[in-house]
Amino acid sequence: MAHESDSFPSAAIADHGYSNKKEAYLRRLKLIEGQVRGIARMVGEDAYCIDILTQVAAVNKALHAVSMGLLEEHIGHCVVNAAAASDEAGEAKVKEATDAIGRLLR
């Protein structure tokens, strides 16, 4: 699978679209990690099924928010920069984004 660094010289684009929000993404992912550990603890403690499912839904929603943010950053940065470089590069990044959306929807 082609990555941004495969299409452009590293000096042209040194970061990813999410780079300026990296710390926020890491904080959010650590919170999600804690939620998942909490779910495992709930299962280990034989918590009520619906309470566990409620927590699973919360994790899914949080992961969805992260994925949508990353997708927006990718389109706004990687796709836009590729399209500015050439039509072919832009089309490749659009295809890459479309494929990623397809994986998210499965």
C-alpha positions as CSV (number, residue, x, y, z in Angstrom):
1,M,0.0,0.0,0.0
2,A,1.4,3.4,-1.0
3,H,2.0,5.9,1.7
4,E,2.5,9.7,1.5
5,S,6.3,9.2,1.7
6,D,6.1,6.9,-1.3
7,S,4.6,9.6,-3.5
8,F,6.5,12.7,-2.4
9,P,10.0,13.6,-1.4
10,S,10.3,13.8,2.4
11,A,11.3,17.4,2.2
12,A,8.1,18.4,0.4
13,I,5.7,17.0,3.0
14,A,7.4,16.2,6.3
15,D,4.3,15.4,8.4
16,H,1.0,13.8,8.3
17,G,-2.3,15.7,8.4
18,Y,-2.9,14.8,12.0
19,S,0.6,15.9,13.2
20,N,-0.6,19.2,14.7
21,K,-3.2,17.3,16.8
22,K,-1.1,14.3,17.6
23,E,-1.1,14.8,21.3
24,A,-4.9,15.2,21.4
25,Y,-5.2,11.9,19.4
26,L,-2.9,10.1,21.8
27,R,-4.8,11.4,24.8
28,R,-8.1,10.3,23.3
29,L,-6.7,6.8,22.5
30,K,-5.3,6.4,26.0
31,L,-8.8,7.2,27.3
32,I,-10.3,4.6,25.0
33,E,-7.7,2.1,26.1
34,G,-8.8,2.7,29.7
35,Q,-12.4,2.2,28.7
36,V,-11.5,-1.1,27.1
37,R,-9.7,-2.2,30.3
38,G,-12.8,-1.2,32.2
39,I,-14.9,-3.4,30.0
40,A,-12.6,-6.4,30.5
41,R,-12.8,-5.8,34.3
42,M,-16.6,-5.7,34.1
43,V,-16.7,-9.0,32.3
44,G,-14.3,-10.5,34.8
45,E,-16.6,-9.2,37.6
46,D,-19.7,-10.7,35.9
47,A,-21.3,-7.3,35.4
48,Y,-24.8,-7.1,33.9
49,C,-24.8,-7.7,30.1
50,I,-26.5,-4.4,29.2
51,D,-24.0,-2.4,31.3
52,I,-21.2,-4.0,29.4
53,L,-22.9,-3.4,26.0
54,T,-23.4,0.3,27.0
55,Q,-19.6,0.6,27.6
56,V,-18.8,-1.2,24.3
57,A,-21.1,1.3,22.5
58,A,-19.2,4.2,24.2
59,V,-15.9,2.8,23.0
60,N,-17.2,2.3,19.5
61,K,-18.4,5.9,19.4
62,A,-15.1,7.2,20.7
63,L,-13.2,5.2,18.1
64,H,-15.5,6.4,15.4
65,A,-14.8,10.0,16.4
66,V,-11.0,9.3,16.2
67,S,-11.4,7.7,12.8
68,M,-13.5,10.5,11.4
69,G,-11.0,13.1,12.7
70,L,-8.1,11.2,11.1
71,L,-10.0,10.9,7.9
72,E,-10.8,14.6,7.8
73,E,-7.1,15.4,8.5
74,H,-6.0,13.0,5.7
75,I,-8.4,14.5,3.2
76,G,-7.5,18.1,4.2
77,H,-3.8,17.5,4.2
78,C,-2.6,14.5,2.3
79,V,-5.3,14.4,-0.5
80,V,-5.2,18.2,-1.0
81,N,-1.4,18.2,-1.2
82,A,-1.3,15.2,-3.5
83,A,-3.9,16.9,-5.8
84,A,-1.8,20.0,-5.9
85,A,1.2,18.0,-6.9
86,S,-0.5,16.2,-9.9
87,D,-3.8,14.9,-11.0
88,E,-2.5,11.3,-10.8
89,A,-1.2,11.7,-7.2
90,G,-4.5,13.3,-6.2
91,E,-6.5,10.5,-7.7
92,A,-4.4,7.9,-5.9
93,K,-5.0,9.7,-2.6
94,V,-8.7,9.9,-3.2
95,K,-8.7,6.2,-3.9
96,E,-6.8,5.5,-0.8
97,A,-9.3,7.6,1.3
98,T,-12.2,5.9,-0.4
99,D,-10.7,2.5,0.5
100,A,-10.2,3.6,4.1
101,I,-13.9,4.7,4.3
102,G,-14.9,1.3,2.9
103,R,-12.9,-0.4,5.7
104,L,-14.5,1.8,8.3
105,L,-18.0,1.0,7.1
106,R,-17.5,-2.8,7.2
